[in-house]
Amino acid sequence: MLIGYGVTPILIFDGAKLLIKENTEQDRERNREEHKKRGEEYLRQGNSMMAYKMFAVAVDITPLMAY
């Protein structure tokens, strides 16, 4: 729609942390830590399938990894 009106949109993704999302990022970090702990516990119990699932949720994908 913007282009239709002669406006050229420019998007910049700099990867900087947004203050408005600080609480969300903290919640995500706590969630990752909890899943990591659960994964370690499942691994100790010999339940590799559940450990894998928990570790998959615990992964923090960095901007460099996404690139």
Secondary structure by P-SEA (a helix, b strand, c coil): ccccccbbbbbbbcccccccaaaaaaaaaaaaaaaaaaaaaaaaacaaaaaaaaaaaaccccccccc
